[in-house]
Every structure is written in structure tokens, then in C-alpha cells.
């Protein structure tokens, strides 16, 4: 139930890695218990804003109507999918199962954003005199030790430095 993450990871995080525009990259001193909920909220906000920009571009820069917004908006479909999933779970397995699905989903999102916190903590790209950010390299994300819990995390820096390479 964190369906926006794919879009946010590929179109937001990979573009704005190690900058203040990336909600999962935190400054030195950022508290984990503040940074993770903030990232969970702000990834939704940035995904929605990016989706509005995409819809405006599809509409040649003109204001987008509610109907156009709903029929083409990925964030709307993510929301509907999660609502349908929750409804289906409640109807077929009961309220207790829905409660556990919500707990499980929250814990999964917390784990995911906690890993993002660790992988990007305190790292920033430099900006040159003309306002251009330096290219993404290995130094803009931390790699870790692989384990059954954190699948292939040891290739994290490579994943960002060469984002088109199969991960």
C-alpha cells in the first residue's frame, strides 16, 4: 500500500538524489524518528506535484480539468488501488485482517524509508557556479552489507551511479 514509491523512486529520487529536493536524502543530524515519517509524507507530495506537471504537459500547459485529472492521474489510480485492496480484504477476511494489512503496510513503508535514511544520510551533491548539480556518482549513496533482509543492498551506490544497469 505504498504504490507511489515506484514512480517516486524512478522519476524523483533518481533525478534529485543527494539534493534538498529529494525527500529521502536527509541532512547530517536529522533524527530517524522525524526523517522517516517526513519522507513518507513528502514522497507522496512530490509524486503528486510531478504528476500534476505531467498532466499539464499532456494538456499543452493549459489548466487541467477534474475529469482529465482523474482519468489520467497515476496518483489517483494508486489511491483507488489501495482503497480497493483494503475494501476487498475487509469484505473477504474481515475487519481484523484489514487492520493487520494496514499495520503490515505501515511497517513495510517504515522499513523501506529507514533503509533510504541510512543509504542517503548526510550526502549532498555540489552545485557549480552556473547552478548545475554535479553528476551522480558512487559518493552520493552509501552501500551496505547484503543480508536476506536487505536484498542486494551492497550494490546500492552502483544502482545510483549507473541507474540503467540491471540491479
matplotlib code that plots the C-alpha trace (Angstrom):
import matplotlib.pyplot as plt

x = [0.0, 2.9, 2.2, 3.5, 7.0, 7.9, 7.1, 8.8, 12.0, 12.5, 11.3, 12.0, 14.7, 17.0, 16.8, 17.2, 19.4, 21.6, 19.8, 17.3, 14.6, 14.8, 12.6, 14.6, 18.0, 18.5, 21.0, 23.6, 21.9, 18.4, 16.7, 15.5, 12.2, 11.5, 13.1, 11.3, 7.7, 8.6, 9.9, 6.8, 4.6, 6.8, 7.3, 3.5, 3.6, 6.4, 4.9, 1.6, 3.3, 5.2, 2.0, 0.3, 3.2, 3.0, -0.7, -0.2, 2.4, 0.0, -2.6, -0.1, 0.3, -3.4, -5.2, -6.3, -10.0, -11.1, -12.2, -8.9, -7.1, -8.9, -8.8, -5.0, -3.6, -1.4, -1.7, -5.5, -5.1, -2.7, -5.2, -8.1, -6.0, -5.2, -8.9, -10.0, -7.4, -8.5, -12.2, -11.5, -9.6, -12.3, -15.1, -13.4, -11.4, -12.9, -12.0, -9.2, -7.4, -7.8, -6.2, -3.3, -2.9, -2.6, -0.1, 1.9, 1.8, 2.9, 5.7, 6.9, 6.9, 8.8, 11.4, 11.8, 12.2, 14.5, 16.8, 16.6, 17.6, 20.7, 21.6, 21.5, 22.2, 24.2, 25.2, 24.9, 25.8, 27.7, 26.5, 28.9, 29.0, 26.4, 23.9, 24.4, 24.5, 27.4, 26.7, 25.6, 28.4, 29.3, 29.9, 26.2, 24.8, 26.0, 26.3, 25.8, 26.3, 24.0, 21.7, 18.5, 16.6, 18.2, 18.4, 21.5, 21.9, 25.7, 25.2, 23.2, 25.9, 26.3, 22.5, 22.5, 25.8, 24.6, 20.8, 20.2, 22.3, 20.2, 20.0]
y = [0.0, 2.3, 2.2, 5.7, 4.5, 3.1, 6.4, 8.4, 6.3, 6.3, 9.8, 11.7, 10.1, 9.2, 12.7, 14.6, 12.2, 13.9, 17.3, 19.1, 18.3, 14.6, 13.8, 10.7, 12.4, 13.9, 16.4, 15.4, 15.5, 14.6, 12.4, 9.0, 9.3, 12.6, 12.0, 8.7, 10.0, 13.2, 11.1, 9.0, 12.1, 14.2, 11.4, 11.5, 15.3, 15.3, 12.4, 14.3, 17.6, 15.7, 14.1, 17.5, 18.8, 15.7, 16.2, 19.9, 18.9, 16.4, 19.2, 21.6, 23.7, 24.5, 24.1, 20.5, 19.7, 17.4, 14.8, 14.9, 14.8, 11.8, 9.7, 10.2, 10.8, 7.9, 9.1, 8.8, 5.2, 4.4, 5.7, 3.7, 0.5, 0.9, 1.6, -1.4, -3.6, -2.5, -3.0, -6.5, -7.6, -6.3, -7.9, -11.3, -11.6, -9.2, -6.0, -7.7, -8.7, -5.1, -3.8, -6.2, -5.2, -1.6, -2.4, -4.6, -1.8, 0.9, -1.3, -2.1, 1.6, 2.4, -0.2, 1.0, 4.6, 3.7, 1.9, 5.0, 7.1, 5.0, 4.8, 8.6, 10.1, 13.3, 13.1, 16.1, 16.8, 20.1, 22.8, 24.7, 28.5, 28.3, 26.4, 22.9, 20.0, 17.6, 14.2, 11.4, 9.1, 6.4, 9.0, 10.1, 7.0, 4.5, 0.8, -1.8, -5.4, -7.8, -10.0, -11.9, -8.9, -6.3, -7.9, -6.8, -3.6, -3.8, -2.6, 0.5, 3.0, 1.3, 1.3, 5.1, 5.7, 3.5, 3.6, 1.8, -1.2, -4.2, -4.3]
z = [0.0, -0.8, -4.5, -5.4, -4.5, -7.9, -9.6, -6.8, -6.8, -10.6, -11.5, -8.4, -6.3, -9.2, -10.6, -7.4, -5.4, -2.7, -3.1, -0.9, -3.5, -2.6, 0.4, 1.3, 1.5, 4.9, 6.3, 8.9, 12.3, 11.0, 13.6, 12.2, 14.0, 12.4, 9.0, 8.2, 8.7, 6.9, 3.9, 3.9, 3.7, 1.3, -1.2, -1.7, -2.0, -4.6, -6.6, -6.7, -7.8, -10.5, -11.7, -12.0, -14.1, -16.3, -16.8, -17.6, -20.2, -21.7, -21.9, -23.6, -20.5, -20.2, -16.8, -16.4, -15.7, -12.8, -15.3, -17.2, -13.9, -12.7, -15.9, -16.4, -12.9, -11.7, -8.1, -8.4, -9.6, -6.8, -4.3, -5.9, -6.0, -2.3, -1.4, -3.5, -1.8, 1.6, 0.8, -0.7, 2.4, 4.7, 2.7, 2.3, 5.5, 7.9, 9.8, 11.8, 8.6, 7.3, 10.5, 10.1, 6.4, 7.4, 10.2, 7.8, 5.1, 7.6, 8.9, 5.4, 4.4, 7.7, 6.9, 3.3, 4.3, 7.2, 4.7, 2.5, 5.5, 6.1, 2.4, 1.9, 5.3, 5.1, 1.4, -0.9, -4.5, -5.1, -7.3, -9.6, -10.2, -13.0, -10.9, -12.4, -10.0, -10.2, -11.8, -9.6, -8.5, -6.0, -3.3, -3.3, -1.7, 0.9, 0.2, 2.9, 3.7, 2.0, 4.0, 3.5, 4.9, 2.8, -0.7, -2.7, -0.7, -1.2, -4.8, -3.8, -4.8, -8.2, -8.6, -8.5, -10.3, -13.2, -13.0, -16.3, -15.3, -14.3, -10.5]

ax = plt.figure().add_subplot(projection="3d")
ax.plot(x, y, z, "-o")
ax.set_aspect("equal")
plt.show()
